[in-house]
Amino acid sequence: MKILFVLTSHDQLGNTGEKTGFWIEEFASPYYYLVDKGVEVTLASPAGGQPPIDPTSDKPENQTESTKRFKADKDLQEKLSKTHQLSEVSATDYDAVFYPGGHGPLWDLAESETSAKLIESFYNSNKPVSFVCHAPAALKHVKNKDGEPLVKGKKVTGFTNTEEALVKLTDVVPFLVEDMLKENGGIYSKAGDFEPYALEDGLLITGQNPASSEKVAEMLLAKLQK
């Protein structure tokens, strides 16, 4: 079984002068959950090479067993430094796609035509597409076969407006994930702030926040094993 992980290449947190990128927990936890079950995971990003790590996700208070394992895993760090360029990967080579979050995707993956077409290719080939936290931002311009937003009429979740307010980035981000999903016709729901919550609607799987990342991976694998 082969799953493609798509990470952000964007490292600037708006005009703050601070750095962003992908959130370690949202990458490491699903990655280890899947590879420990024998899944082959390939990594890609818009620019290829080393995707930027959100420095906030590396702070002591955000460490988990998965992030500690990642820190000690030289092989994975080496693999991460050599992600494939997004334009060079094809849905035909994989069984599913997974997008880890972090604030980076709000800027690059959300507006990437290459990413949108890739998601559509997976979906139209009857292959699951999955996203956690800020990664549902990548669904912003993704369309179904009728030309409507892919999320329209589908149960979805993603980083909440209240969670964004709690991390004090509401006025920094280009858009709010919750608002965008609703505006695109998604049937949005959520759990409490920073509580694990994930939804599956057909081939679409979404998770609310970092705590939901392994849950998304579990649902994705279960779907593939049906």
Buried (B, 14 or more C-beta within 10 A) or exposed (E): BEBBBBBBBBBBBBEEEBBBBBBBBBBBBBBBBBEEEEBEBBBBBBBBEBBBBBBBBBEEEBBBEBBEBBBEBEEBEEBBEEBBBBBEBEBEEBBBBBBBBBBBBBBBBBBBEBBBBBBBBBBEEEBBBBBBBBBBBBBBBBBBEEEEBBBBEBBBBBBBBEBBEEEEBEEBBEEBBBEBBBBBBBBBEBBEEBEBBBBBBEBBBBBBBBBBBBBBBBBBBEBBEE
